[in-house]
Amino acid sequence: YLSVGAPVYFVVKDGQNYTDAAGANQICGGMGCNNNSLIEQIARMSKMPNYSHIAYPASSWLDDYFDWLKPQSSCCRHDNTGEEDVFCNATVVSTSCIACRSAQESANQSRPTPDEFMKFLPWFLNDNPETKCAKGGHAAYGTSVKVIDEGKKSRVGATSFMAYHTLTKTSKDFIGCLRSANEIAEQISQNTTAEVFPYSVFYVFYEQYLTIVHDTIFNLGVSLAAICGGVFFLLGFDLLSAVIVVVTILLILLDMFGAMYLWNIPLNAVSLVNLVMAVGISVEFCAHITRAFALSQRITRVARAEEALAEIGSSVSVLSGITFTKFVGIVILASSKSQIFKVFYFRMYLCVVVLGAGHGLVFLPVLLSYI
């Protein structure tokens, strides 16, 4: 029974007019409120938890505030016999404490006037719930409503309405909650004048996964295009050499994705940065050998590939330089106690060096000998 996920807050940005009946009806969920109000839409979604990932309807400070103001609730009372109007808690026993709104006022107009709304709202937000008045808003809504003081008048700024997500155990569940909450907030914003966005404590960690595939394709595509242009210019406008280098780097990336899958390395912001960096590092494994092949004076392609591999592959440029030096530095990361260093740095950097050296020293010379 108490299986529930993290709380989710549907935040209404500053600009919604709660003192006006039309503005309040777009938010509240009680009698007289719109069928497509914020509270009603969240309540409907809570009836489809497997689809919406919303476990319970949202609590509404606005509806509780209207109930708190009713004379029959004995929650809102004040003493206006002195120089200042003083709020009387429900536990205060005094003949000078009278209801904030009389029964006749409530009958003639169920909602408070704009002046009454802003006058009594701070009292509601500071009133602790207790036996005689359970609707006090201090505990539940003390930080949910921002009251902005503008000199002689005040107004309601940003507010939040709290619901609960369904139970979340895996990354897929968390991402589903985030995506669903965004869709609900967008739907509310379309059906009302309120501008709404959702927030939960885990959103900051999973926001990246909503666009990670698009970001990966875009960033790697831009990186490969930049490499192609740079190699094409620096190798003397040799288009074929530039294409061969890019194809080899693309295959290194493809094998990197395969290694990430086999080694349980998830695709996220950290691994994406490492993949983009792998594109730049892979150039060193490929460009020197390709350049040596293009400048070789040998007659056959096989002889030119052999010369490029013998002179450049084992020299400071590839094997003795980038491969061994980076390998020594990366092996040290294996002794790290931090899981993030072991997974996202040791494993991925090791794959970059091993796959880069394998493609540059084994695959690329063979490819050049055929093309």
C-alpha positions in Angstrom: 0.0 0.0 0.0 2.5 2.9 0.6 4.3 2.1 -2.7 4.6 5.5 -4.3 7.3 7.4 -6.2 8.8 10.8 -5.8 6.6 13.9 -5.4 6.1 15.9 -8.6 5.4 19.6 -8.5 3.4 21.3 -11.3 4.6 24.8 -11.1 2.5 27.7 -12.4 4.7 30.6 -13.4 4.1 34.2 -12.3 1.3 35.8 -14.2 -1.8 33.8 -13.4 -4.5 35.9 -11.7 -6.0 33.8 -8.8 -8.1 36.7 -7.5 -10.2 36.7 -10.6 -12.9 34.0 -10.9 -11.9 33.2 -14.5 -8.3 32.8 -13.6 -9.0 30.8 -10.5 -11.4 28.4 -12.3 -8.6 27.4 -14.6 -6.6 26.1 -11.7 -9.0 24.9 -8.9 -10.8 21.6 -8.8 -13.9 22.3 -6.7 -17.4 23.4 -7.4 -17.6 26.0 -10.3 -14.1 25.2 -11.6 -13.5 24.4 -15.2 -13.5 20.8 -16.4 -10.1 21.3 -18.0 -8.6 23.0 -15.0 -5.1 22.1 -13.8 -6.3 20.1 -10.8 -9.0 18.3 -12.9 -6.5 17.3 -15.7 -4.0 15.9 -13.1 -6.8 14.1 -11.4 -7.8 12.4 -14.7 -4.3 11.4 -15.3 -4.0 9.9 -11.9 -6.7 7.4 -12.9 -4.4 6.1 -15.6 -1.1 5.6 -13.6 0.4 3.0 -16.0 0.1 5.6 -18.8 0.6 8.9 -17.0 3.0 7.8 -14.2 0.9 9.9 -11.8 -0.1 8.0 -8.7 -2.4 10.5 -6.9 -4.2 13.7 -7.7 -2.5 17.0 -6.9 -3.2 18.8 -3.7 -4.6 22.2 -4.3 -3.8 25.1 -2.0 -6.4 27.2 -3.9 -9.3 24.8 -3.1 -8.2 24.4 0.5 -7.9 28.2 0.8 -11.5 28.6 -0.3 -12.7 26.0 2.2 -10.6 27.6 4.9 -12.4 30.9 4.3 -15.9 29.5 4.8 -17.5 30.8 8.0 -18.8 27.4 9.0 -15.2 26.0 9.1 -14.2 28.4 11.9 -10.7 28.5 10.5 -10.5 32.1 9.4 -11.3 34.5 12.2 -10.0 37.9 13.1 -10.1 40.5 15.8 -10.8 44.0 14.3 -11.5 45.8 17.5 -8.0 47.2 17.9 -5.9 49.4 15.7 -4.7 46.5 13.6 -6.7 43.6 12.2 -5.3 40.5 14.0 -5.7 36.9 12.9 -7.4 34.5 15.4 -6.3 30.9 15.3 -9.1 28.3 15.6 -7.9 27.5 19.1 -8.3 31.1 20.3 -11.4 31.5 22.5 -12.4 35.1 22.5 -15.7 36.9 21.9 -13.9 39.6 19.9 -12.9 37.1 17.2 -15.3 37.0 14.4 -15.4 35.1 11.0 -13.4 36.7 8.2 -16.4 36.4 6.0 -20.0 36.4 7.3 -22.5 33.8 6.2 -24.4 36.4 4.3 -21.3 37.4 2.4 -20.5 33.8 1.6 -24.1 33.3 0.4 -24.1 36.3 -1.9 -20.6 35.7 -3.2 -19.0 32.3 -2.7 -15.6 33.5 -3.7 -13.7 36.2 -1.8 -13.2 39.6 -3.5 -9.6 40.4 -4.8 -8.9 42.5 -1.7 -10.2 39.8 0.7 -8.2 37.1 -1.3 -4.9 38.9 -0.8 -5.7 40.0 2.8 -6.4 36.6 4.2 -4.0 34.5 2.0 -0.9 35.2 4.3 -3.0 34.1 7.3 -3.9 30.9 5.5 -0.3 30.2 4.6 0.9 30.7 8.2 -2.0 28.8 9.9 -1.0 25.4 11.3 -3.5 22.6 10.8 -4.9 21.2 13.9 -8.0 19.4 15.3 -10.4 22.3 15.1 -9.1 23.4 11.7 -7.4 20.9 9.5 -7.3 23.2 6.5 -4.5 25.4 7.8 -2.0 25.8 4.9 1.3 26.3 6.7 2.4 22.6 6.7 1.2 21.7 3.2 1.5 25.0 1.3 3.9 27.2 3.3 6.4 27.1 0.4 4.0 26.5 -2.5 2.8 30.1 -2.9 4.9 33.1 -3.5 3.2 36.3 -2.3 4.8 39.3 -3.9 4.6 42.6 -2.0 4.2 45.6 -4.2 4.0 48.5 -1.7 0.4 49.0 -0.7 -0.9 46.0 -2.7 0.4 42.5 -3.0 -0.2 39.7 -5.6 0.3 36.0 -6.0 3.4 35.1 -8.0 4.6 31.5 -8.9 2.8 28.6 -7.2 3.1 24.9 -7.2 0.7 21.9 -6.9 2.1 18.7 -5.6 1.2 15.2 -6.8 3.1 11.9 -6.7 4.7 9.8 -9.4 4.2 6.0 -9.6 6.9 3.8 -8.1 10.1 4.1 -10.0 12.9 1.5 -9.9 14.8 1.7 -13.2 16.1 4.4 -15.5 13.3 3.6 -17.9 10.8 4.4 -15.2 12.4 7.7 -14.3 12.6 8.8 -17.9 9.0 7.7 -18.5 7.9 9.9 -15.5 9.8 12.9 -16.7 8.5 12.6 -20.3 4.9 12.1 -19.1 5.1 15.0 -16.7 6.3 17.3 -19.5 3.4 16.2 -21.7 0.9 16.8 -18.9 2.3 20.3 -18.2 2.2 21.1 -21.9 -1.4 20.0 -22.2 -2.4 22.1 -19.1 -0.6 25.2 -20.6 -2.6 24.7 -23.9 -6.0 24.3 -22.1 -5.5 27.2 -19.7 -3.8 30.6 -19.6 -1.3 29.3 -17.0 2.2 28.6 -18.0 3.1 25.3 -16.3 6.2 23.2 -16.0 6.9 20.1 -13.9 9.6 19.5 -11.4 10.8 16.5 -9.3 14.0 15.9 -7.5 15.3 13.4 -10.0 14.6 15.4 -13.2 18.0 17.1 -13.2 19.7 13.7 -13.6 17.4 12.4 -16.3 16.7 15.5 -18.4 19.6 14.6 -20.6 18.0 11.3 -21.7 15.1 13.0 -23.5 17.4 14.3 -26.2 20.5 12.1 -25.8 20.1 10.3 -29.1 19.6 13.5 -31.1 22.5 15.1 -29.3 24.7 12.1 -30.0 23.9 12.1 -33.8 24.3 15.9 -34.0 27.6 16.2 -32.1 29.3 13.2 -33.7 28.1 14.3 -37.1 29.5 17.8 -36.6 32.7 16.4 -35.3 33.2 14.1 -38.3 32.4 16.9 -40.7 35.0 19.1 -39.0 37.6 16.3 -39.2 36.8 15.7 -42.9 37.3 19.4 -43.7 40.4 19.7 -41.6 42.1 16.6 -43.0 41.1 17.6 -46.5 42.8 21.0 -46.1 45.9 19.8 -44.3 46.6 16.8 -46.6 46.7 19.1 -49.6 43.1 19.0 -50.7 43.2 15.2 -51.1 39.5 14.3 -50.9 40.0 10.6 -51.1 42.4 10.6 -48.2 40.0 12.7 -46.1 37.1 10.3 -46.9 39.3 7.3 -45.9 40.2 8.9 -42.6 36.6 9.7 -41.8 35.4 6.2 -42.7 38.0 4.7 -40.4 37.0 7.0 -37.5 33.4 6.2 -38.1 34.2 2.5 -37.8 36.1 3.2 -34.6 33.0 4.9 -33.2 30.8 2.0 -34.3 33.1 -0.4 -32.4 33.0 2.0 -29.5 29.2 1.7 -29.3 29.6 -2.1 -29.4 32.2 -2.1 -26.6 29.9 0.2 -24.6 27.0 -2.3 -24.9 29.2 -5.3 -24.0 30.8 -3.4 -21.1 27.5 -2.0 -19.8 28.5 1.7 -20.3 25.3 3.7 -20.7 24.9 6.5 -23.3 24.6 9.8 -21.3 26.2 13.2 -21.2 29.6 11.9 -19.9 29.9 9.1 -22.4 28.8 11.4 -25.2 31.6 13.8 -24.3 34.0 10.9 -24.4 32.8 9.8 -27.8 33.2 13.3 -29.2 36.7 13.3 -27.8 37.4 9.9 -29.3 36.7 11.4 -32.7 39.5 13.9 -32.2 42.0 11.3 -30.7 41.2 8.8 -33.5 42.6 11.3 -36.1 46.1 10.7 -34.8 45.8 6.9 -35.4 44.7 7.4 -39.0 45.9 10.7 -40.5 49.7 10.1 -40.2 49.5 6.7 -41.9 47.2 8.0 -44.6 49.5 10.9 -45.3 52.6 8.6 -45.5 50.7 6.4 -47.9 49.7 9.4 -50.1 53.3 10.7 -50.3 55.0 7.3 -50.8 57.0 6.9 -54.0 56.6 3.1 -54.1 54.9 1.7 -57.2 52.2 -0.7 -55.9 49.5 0.1 -53.3 50.7 -2.8 -51.2 54.2 -1.5 -51.1 53.1 2.0 -50.3 50.9 0.6 -47.4 53.9 -1.4 -46.2 56.2 1.6 -46.2 53.6 3.8 -44.4 53.1 1.2 -41.7 56.8 0.5 -41.2 57.9 4.1 -41.1 55.0 5.9 -39.5 53.0 3.1 -37.7 55.9 2.1 -35.4 57.3 5.6 -35.0 56.6 8.4 -32.5 53.4 9.2 -34.4 51.3 6.1 -33.7 52.6 3.1 -31.9 55.4 4.5 -29.7 53.7 7.8 -29.4 50.0 8.0 -28.9 49.3 4.3 -28.3 51.8 3.4 -25.6 51.8 6.8 -23.8 48.1 7.0 -23.6 47.8 3.3 -22.6 50.2 3.8 -19.6 48.2 6.8 -18.4 44.9 5.1 -18.8 45.9 1.9 -17.0 46.4 4.0 -13.8 42.6 4.8 -13.9 41.9 1.1 -13.3 43.0 1.4 -9.7 40.5 4.2 -9.0 38.0 3.6 -6.2 35.4 5.8 -8.0 32.9 3.9 -10.1 32.5 6.8 -12.5 36.2 6.8 -13.2 36.3 3.1 -13.8 33.3 3.0 -16.1 33.3 6.2 -18.0 37.0 7.0 -18.1 39.1 3.8 -17.7 36.9 1.6 -19.9 36.1 4.2 -22.5 39.6 5.6 -22.8 41.0 2.0 -23.0 38.5 1.3 -25.8 39.6 4.4 -27.6 43.3 3.5 -27.5 42.9 -0.2 -28.3 40.3 0.3 -31.1 42.1 3.3 -32.5 45.4 1.4 -32.6 43.7 -1.6 -34.1 42.1 0.4 -36.9 45.1 2.6 -37.5 47.7 -0.2 -37.5 45.7 -3.2 -38.8 42.6 -2.1 -40.7 43.7 1.1 -42.3 46.9 -0.2 -44.1 44.8 -3.1 -45.5 42.1 -0.7 -46.7 44.7 1.6 -48.3 46.2 -1.4 -50.1 42.9 -2.0 -51.8 41.9 1.6 -52.6 
